[in-house]
Amino acid sequence: MRTRTSKSATPGVDASRRELTADEARYLLTRTGYAPDARELAPFVGLTRAQAVDRLLEQTRRTAVTPPPAWVSEPPLASVQDKGMTDAQRRELNERRNRMSASLKAWWAQEMATTPSPLTERMTMFWHNHFVSSDDKVREPAVLYRQNVLLRANALGNFGVMLHEVSKDPAMLIYLDGANSRKGRPNENFAREVMELFTLGEGHYTEQDVREAARAYTGWSIDRSTMTYVWRANFHDTGVKTVLNRTGDFDGDQVLDVLLARPETAMLITGKLWREFVSPTPDPVQVERIAATFRESGYDIRVALRALLLTSAFWDARARGALVKSPSEFVTDAVRQFDIGYDDPQMLAQQMRVLGQDLFRPPNVKGWPGGDAWIDSTTLLARKQFVERMFRATENANAGGPSMTVPSQSAGPGVQRAALRPAQPMPRTVAGVRFDLSRWLQPYSLGPVDVPDVDARESLQRAVLPLSPAAPQTQGVNSAAFLQALLMDPAYQLK
């Protein structure tokens, strides 16, 4: 498969000072966020790699722009549960929980589709898949919402701070059974996962370390009436513990600091960031170098990301298309790049679930495996059906003529759209989806029925694929058919 080469790769020039072409800017933004539209792309073209990475990191947000569901400030569901509830009352409570869970997924999907800070959402998802908890066990949508807010606020902050805060987060204490751990009966589940999944990784601790650390975490609990963290001093084991060859009457925070002091922690996080943003196979020399920088910074996540995004490996042409889009990225890419309108953001969350990524429900404590595991015959077919649905929407909408009202009013209550474009007349949504292909093709001086020449075909290909298509593209077809063929190509699954 042919790959695109960098036109600015001049030997002897400091690579961080090379100016970005439009292709390179699109690559940076797609790898670190979602496929950009023209308005997002333009400010990065012509910047040096270092300037572009710095701009990217500086403009990240810590909060969502999408208003949260109204129920997030209501009392937790646990507070209304009663052993004397009738079957009908229990059924009503479960139905309420399911509605809240669905609206929580829709809220996050909407945030991904409209955020002005795509890197923040990508990192929030990264930490959601690192500090795993699940709606399947937590059963409190408001608690999961608060955890999501916590992850977003710290997504590009300090890893050590986030580790301490997530470890006491009610959703995590429920998910890993830490809430009821007490002196004499310490729960080792939380202690083991903190070492194996959050910090050191497998092979860098012993079972004795787990048992001793579990004693230190006793006393961390939650108030069920408010679903907030509470310290229960009478539950805590005040005795001396030995963890990773360090001895003291440690509490949970002190054990976390012991783990943060170990170089393996920085190595684990850096390796995961490499697989998230660079390639499936980390370069051990580069990971060790970046991990050392990360650790020396006191675990500043931006420092690690800046070093990662300025490696030659990140910009190497062989890295293009080396990663598979996750379901959330696949759906969000399409929505943002093509300015797709939709009647209800729950449709986006449901589409992600159909493709294999049910938000707030990772499959197990290790999270979604990602990579090639995202694609099988079922999910690949579902991805193609999503593209086909887009094009059916534009065909039907164009046949019916444009709506003369703005999209937030055109297709009934709740119509949503990408936030980065100004309001203007749009076609109606069809089966819940609106794709204005005619408008999207205007920058290429094409209409849906125009047959693109060689240059226009190359421009369209560069706009939507990270590398050359895997399948030969039919010549002589119109723009709509050519674009649809590109989106059906295996290369569209990659980033």
Salt bridges, closest charged atoms under 4 A:
ASP23 OD1 - ARG26 NH1 3.22
ASP23 OD2 - ARG462 NH1 1.99
ASP37 OD2 - ARG421 NE 3.65
GLU40 OE2 - ARG336 NH2 2.80
ASP54 OD1 - ARG306 NE 2.62
GLU74 OE1 - ARG96 NH2 3.13
GLU121 OE2 - ARG152 NE 2.76
ASP135 OD2 - ARG361 NE 3.50
ASP136 OD1 - ARG361 NH1 3.66
ASP177 OD1 - LYS137 NZ 2.82
GLU188 OE1 - ARG192 NH2 3.80
GLU207 OE1 - ARG192 NH2 2.53
GLU212 OE2 - ARG215 NH1 3.15
ASP237 OD2 - ARG215 NE 2.72
ASP253 OD1 - HIS164 ND1 2.72
ASP253 OD2 - LYS168 NZ 2.68
ASP257 OD1 - HIS164 NE2 2.89
GLU264 OE2 - HIS204 ND1 3.95
GLU264 OE1 - ARG262 NE 3.38
GLU276 OE2 - ARG122 NH2 3.08
ASP316 OD2 - ARG318 NH2 2.69
GLU329 OE2 - ARG122 NE 3.09
GLU329 OE1 - LYS495 NZ 2.72
ASP333 OD2 - LYS325 NZ 3.49
ASP339 OD2 - ARG417 NH2 3.52
ASP339 OD2 - ARG421 NE 3.79
ASP339 OD2 - ARG439 NH2 2.28
ASP358 OD1 - LYS105 NZ 2.85
GLU458 OE2 - ARG462 NE 2.92
